[in-house]
């Protein structure tokens, strides 16, 4: 038995270094040629934010369009910073945006998929098996240096003007400890970490092939980085390459803050003899401020937090479509050519991602949301608004549940035609927009009188018009018959019954037909502008229409 094997058995007496068993347990996935396996791997140390949703959406879009797999992996090796119910919050908050995984932890505390456990703290056996194998190969060793010794070493390196201080080469004092020395230190109870024995030397180079940035040359890693901490928990660097290999990840999407670590990761894949996945380093989401572009900030920008979208009621499907559009430069052109296609059918490509960072613009998000709202059916609006109202407007939720037919009919106005209205873009706008359909809200709107706007000089005519309107109002009339009644009302009070008649001889009339329609509109809704007035009367029903007209007559006399 050689010394490396003896050292490995000494450090990991209960661990097998036969990795072929793990290769059989986690075999290559049986997927179509070209199918991508991507992963979203957050730490449960905080709530998900917009950047997480952006990256996760990229993972999901790429996997879905190739018939691949996207899985959730929880990187919880930093237990001290974990938040309560962190995993459940990640799953549920991303799920609200339609981001659901093929494999990984589930809300009930279980897991789905054959490549788990999907929580790093439960994968210790895999890390130790790989760590032992590295020791056997001579690529890893125990380091007993204390924190004080490491600090002293840094001071000496500073004095010696070492360009890149760290644990490497001649400064790696534990690298060549004899087996007997290691035994003595272990027997004395000394703590140790396991370090990688870097084979690189100063001046060596390594090439990273990034699917967004192309080939990038880095200095090779010469540091003997820590693989296992003194408690046996792996560092991120080590854990994630073990996980990505045995979970058979083909494409790693991550923030560009990990670019400087790429040489370490490439080196570890090489030493383990594993195929390197494709890397996609994503620049942070930015916003334009004045004449410059800056990274979105948790401190400065409320739109970074997901609660912003929840409370204001942005439709989550529209947010995801917008994030897809800023992730891929060709999306907008595709959307123009495919206005009615589900955005999921867009052929997402990593190569179309921005190197400098996607620009987030709330005004453009609002436009996407307007188009999204306009395409929803009345039933979809009802369901979506009810789900939002249950959390943020209990009174409105109760109203919706008490009379679903009334509110569904309300939402159906000007919807489902060739040119649907595009006034709404957030659920929080719905109640105010449709306030005149809610009796109590309408009463508040008109309690101080009616805002007649440009019709104020014709206040007396309005009372006359409404009186005549009541004479001809019949909820059983169809649209053409109803409009004919508006014309009759106009003629009865001296207004032009046809627009062309007024334009030809305005001096013959007190006003236009449109003004009479506006008088009825104001009486029924308290507003000068609304969706289709006939449809509004049909939804309000005879009792409301009659009562509101009578009230308005008294108010404007």
Secondary structure, 3 states (H helix, E strand, C coil): CCHHHHHHHHHCCCCCCCCHHHHHHCCCCCCCCCCCEEEECCCCCCCCEHHHHHHHHHHHHHHHHCCCEEEECECCCCHHHCCCCHHHHHHHHHHCCCCCCCEEECCCCCEECCCCCCEHHHCHHHHHHHHHHHHHCCCEEEECCCHHHHHHHHHHHHHCCCCCCCCCHHHCCCCCCCHHHHHHHHHCCCCCEEEECCCCCCCCEEEEEECCCEEEEEECCCCCCEEECCCCCECHHHHHHHHHHHCCCCEEEEEHHHHHHHHHHHHHHHHHCCCCCEEEEECCCEEEECCEEEECCCCCCHHHEHHHHHHHCCCHHHHHHHHHHHHCCCHHHHHHHCCCCCHHHCCCCHHHCCCCCCECCHHHHHHHHHHHHHHCCHHHHHHHHHHHHHHHCHHHHHHHHHCHHHHHHHHHCCCCCCCCCCCCCCHHHHHHHCHHHCHHHHHHHHCCCCCCHHHHHHHHHHHHHHHHHHHHCCCCCCHHHHHHHHHHHHHHCCCCCCHHHHHHCHHHCCCCHHHHHHHHHHHHHCCCCCCCHHHHHHHHHHHHHHHHHHHHHHHHC
